[in-house]
Amino acid sequence: MSIQSKRAREKLVLSIHFTLYPGVDNNFIRFIQTTPRRNLARRVCEVIDAYLSIAHQNDPEKRSVEVSHE
């Protein structure tokens, strides 16, 4: 008798809501509009990580993420 373990691919679904304001968030709006859809999730995560790193260096209390369990 042999036992085979199969690992199912785990999938994390993360929904992020951004409130963007024209004239204030133009750079981020343009970034989202011009990034190919297949790369968008990875690129947004990179940008958020970079922002949080900068915010953490400036003020450790700013490094927070609001989570909604809906």
Protein Blocks (a to p, Z undefined) as FASTA:
>chain_A
ZZddddddddddddddddddehjlmmmmmmmmmpcfklmmmmmmmmmmmmmmmmmmmomk
lmccddddZZ
